Amino acid sequence: MTQDTHASPPAPALDLHRLVACEYCDALYERTALAPGERATCLRCGGLLYRESSRAYRRLLPLVVTALILFLVSNTYPIVEMDLKGVRTETTLWGAVQALHSDHMTLVALLVFGTTILFPVSEMLMMCYLLVPMARHRMPPGFDRIVRGIRQTRPWGMIEVFMIGVLVTVVKLSTMAQVIPGVALWSFGALVVVLAAMLSFDPRDLWHYLEPAGADQTPSREDAA
């Protein structure tokens, strides 16, 4: 069960790396350690500041690698095969982009290519670039720029929207022809689930895991005394 806790206002002479700003009202707080399942909220507006995500971080790299494998399978094998009066046709995601381009719908082809291929694979590769060195407790070069790039590309990845569109199309075509789901359709379904788990992790929290253990711990009043 997820519990809410309120972050504390920053104390004087606090290290800058332990400060967190509310992205809704810009209030500044000191980052403190949270118990499993807790999340810190803003005292001013109630917005989410950060959550305890150590368990999510431990499974993040396997999720990213799994997503890359599923993405490769989804773009290699046919999505569906359609049999219409003995004529069987099949298509892949890249084939759909090429078909849109050949039908003089270049803008739509670019949109499909960007939202289902370019941006999702870019985010997964950037995550791998960060997580592999971090698994060895090393900071990769350009860490802050890569995290910023992940946050900027994440809203443009729309594989789940594409998956819904494919399912609607398959249902409609099934009344006119025999539609056989391809390997890529199942891998796309698994990819959507894996991406949902992966995208629940805020990339800004990666900085926290580069810090020494206990960096978020703040001394109690008794200890300070």
Salt bridges, closest charged atoms under 4 A:
ASP4 OD1 - ARG39 NE 2.35
GLU23 OE2 - ARG204 NH2 3.23
GLU30 OE2 - ARG18 NH2 3.19
GLU81 OE1 - ARG88 NH1 3.59
ASP83 OD2 - ARG88 NH2 3.70
GLU123 OE2 - ARG154 NE 2.92
ASP202 OD1 - ARG151 NH1 3.53
ASP202 OD2 - ARG204 NH2 2.72
ASP205 OD1 - ARG31 NH2 3.89
GLU211 OE1 - HIS208 ND1 3.71
ASP216 OD2 - ARG31 NE 3.31
ASP216 OD2 - HIS208 ND1 2.80
